[in-house]
Amino acid sequence: MEANDFPKSYTFKALYKELGKPKHIFNFKKFEGYFSVICSVILVIICYKFINTNTENNMDYIVSTFQNMILYAIAGMLTMLGFVVSGLAIISGTIGYKVTHQMVLENNFKTLLSILFSFYYIGFIIGILIVSYVFCYFIMGINIQFNMPAFLLLVFLLSYGLFFTILYAVSLLGTCISMFTINYFYSNTNETTNEEVVEETAIKNDLNIILSDIRFNTILNTLLSKKVVTEDEFIDGLSKRINEDCPEEYKVEVRRLFREFYKLDRDI
């Protein structure tokens, strides 16, 4: 994944456009959508019956009842918003740099981003609902002519938002489980990759040591065979290097190993 493929902005509008403009709240094929419609229709019917049975000389009771329901809904929305914010913070903190880097290498960064955006999305919906409920609370206190169709339409829209938010927040629990699985999978993949890299590096180091030994021995044997360096000169030079470079406790063993390896006729 190239640097140009990353989103240039992480605002709601930019991410919404980057991730293909998901329309979860209008997707009535999913459980959250169609079940919210069913619950909203039932609630509208209940409200209609409630208003019809309390209309005569009891409008103040109807208004106060719905205002109380709005207050309860606002309190619930605020609590749910806290749940969404804390959930996003925990999940984003759980995903480490190594897991994110591995997902970027496998071109799965947008998948991770879409999972995290689901929290952002429902938080945005909750914010709109809270503002809408606040306006409705004060509008209901205004002494205006009651319009049944408009009121029931408003009840349907606000209740649909409420039920959708609740069900969508519950579905985020499944998202949390998915994130746990993804985190484990990519952590395990990263550890396996690190082990392979370490093993490959160790093999390369061993090969470099072997190549250096072969090269040195080839040069030495060539010099000795052509009498460029006599055996005595080589032994004297080797003895000098051992005396100067080798720790005292290893000198005897090193001399013995060199004598056996090069099959020298005299002691070093």
HELIX and SHEET records of a PDB file:
HELIX    1   1 ALA A    3  ASP A    5  5                                   3    
HELIX    2   2 PHE A   12  GLU A   18  1                                   7    
HELIX    3   3 HIS A   24  PHE A   26  5                                   3    
HELIX    4   4 PHE A   31  ASN A   54  1                                  24    
HELIX    5   5 MET A   59  THR A   94  1                                  36    
HELIX    6   6 TYR A   97  LEU A  105  1                                   9    
HELIX    7   7 PHE A  109  ILE A  139  1                                  31    
HELIX    8   8 MET A  148  SER A  225  1                                  78    
HELIX    9   9 GLU A  231  ASP A  245  1                                  15    
HELIX   10  10 GLU A  248  TYR A  250  5                                   3    
HELIX   11  11 LYS A  251  TYR A  262  1                                  12    
END                                                                             
